[in-house]
Amino acid sequence: MQSVTGRIIFLAIVALPLAGCEAIAISALGGGTSAGISYTMSGAVSRTFTASLPKVRAATLAALQRMQIDVSSIGKAGDGKEISAKSISRSIDIELEEISPNVTRMSVNAKYGFFHSDSATGAEILQQTGRQIGEL
């Protein structure tokens, strides 16, 4: 009996520092995400759209215009497109990757300062792009 009690106490002590990890575990399992948006540790957010790369590109540019975010440059990145934009206080990098002729993955990294990322702004750009795809 004493050995079982000792094991339980040992496990309780070992598990005590893990009490704060529940939120991380829920996030890792997909809790707290919305509309199929994936979040990364670097602050980038991404989503896959069932739409061609040209259609997602047009919707992204329309969303940025609607949000009054200025596009700095549009270039080619591998098999996709790269869009750089700037708002009053954010630098935004968007990558569009063609998965198939009718599937495009979009990744947004909104940064402010040297070390800070703004995943909420990135998620809003993804959501606004999704709305624009529905309107095109």
N, C-alpha and C positions, 0 to 999 in steps of 0.2 A: 504494500500500500504506500509505503514511504517513497518508493522509487517512482510510482505513478504521480504522486503529488509533486515530487521534485521535477519531473519532466514537464508537468503543466506549468509550474512556476518558471522554469527555464524558457519554455516556449513563449510565455507571456512577456518575459523580459526581452527576449529576442524580437518579438513582434511589435513591441512598444514604439520603436522609432519609425515603423512603417505606417503608423496611423494616419499620417498626412498624405500618403501616396494614393489614397482612394480616388481623389480628383484626377490624378495623372492616369490611373488605370481606367477610369471611366472615359477620359478623353481618348486614350489609346484604343479603346474598344469602339469608338465612334460616338459616344455620348456627347452631347453639346454641339455637334456639328449641324449645319443647316443646309438644305438643298444640295446635298452631295458635294459640299466644299470640303477639301482636305487642307489641314493646317500642318505646317512643318515647324521644327524647332527654330529655323532661321527666320521665321516670320512670314515666309511666302505662303500664299494660299493658291489652290488650284482646283480646277473643275474640268470635267470632260463634257463637251456638248455634242449632241447628235446633229451636226451641221458641218458643212464643208469649211475648209480653212478660209476661202475668200468671204464666205458669209459671216464667219466669226470675226474676221478682221474688220469688215464693214460695221458689224454690230458693236465691236469694241471702240472703234473710232467715233461712232454715234453716241455711245455711252459716255465716253470721255468729253465729248463736246457738250452733251447735256449736263454733265457735272462741272463744266467750265474748267476742265483740266487741259492745259496746253500740251499738244504733242510736239516733242523736240525732234524725234527722228523715227523713221521706219526703215528697217533693214532686214536682211536675210540672215537667218541663224540655222545652219544645218538644213533640215528638210522643212523648216517652218519660217516664221516671221518673228522679228523682235521689234517692239514698240517702246520707245522711251518717252516719258511725259513728265511734266512738272506742274505742281500746284503752288500755292503761296508758300507752303512749308513742307512739301513732300517731294521726293524724287521717286518716280515710279518706273519700274522695269516690268514689261509684259512679254511673255514668250508664248507663241502659238505653235503647237506641234501637230502636224497632220498624222493621225493614227491610221486613218483609212480615207477614201474619197469623201465619206460622209460623217467622219468622227474627228473632232479636233480637241486637243487638250490645251487649256489655257492656264498659265501660271502668272501670278501677280505678286510682285514684291514692292511694297510701298515703304520707303525709308525716310526718317527724319533724323538729323544729326548724323554722327558717324557710326554709332553702334545700335541705334534704335530702329525697330521695324514696327509698322502699323498694320496689323493683320485685319483690323476692322475696316480700314479704307480699302484694302485689297479685296476683302469679301464683298464690299459694296460695289466695287467695280465689276466683280464677277456677276453679282445679282443684276446690276443694270445691263450688263451685256446679255444676260439671259433674257431679260425683258425685250431688249432690242431685237434679238433673234426671233422672238415671237411676233414682232411687229413687221419684220422684213418679208 
